[in-house]
Amino acid sequence: MRETVEAILGDIEARKDAAVRDLSQKFDNWSPASFKLAPAEIERAIGELKKRNGADNRQGRDSHTPAAAVMLADTRGLVKPCRKRNHHQTGQCRRHG
């Protein structure tokens, strides 16, 4: 696997856009006239990713095992989260450390 990736990166380094175009055709069967996207195309792609990620998150949430649900229920109420965003990551929370 590593050798394959190194070969691909070396090809991109040597042949630049031509290599990217060839790889796009090879792996995605996609070779547009231009790889540069218009702002509307970028927004549409972002919207599609958000929809797909939302569906993936719902699927993950809905697939919890009964044991996981019991463990989650047992921990509720033990620690009340702070209302400040990223409060715990910065170490500023006096209540929870």
C-alpha angles and dihedrals in degrees: 000000000000092000091052093051092046090051091050093048091047090051091050091049092050102039101025114189094007090060092047090051092050092047092048090053092045099047104026103022085232125129111158123184088249131016091205110103127213116239091254091054091051092051091048091051091049090050091052091050091050091052092048094046091048090053091047091050092049091049091051092047093049094048097064112133120241089249091056090050091053092049091049092049091050092056098048113110095019095096124024112209120233118247094228115097116244089001094137095044092057093049092238096122111110093183099054104019 
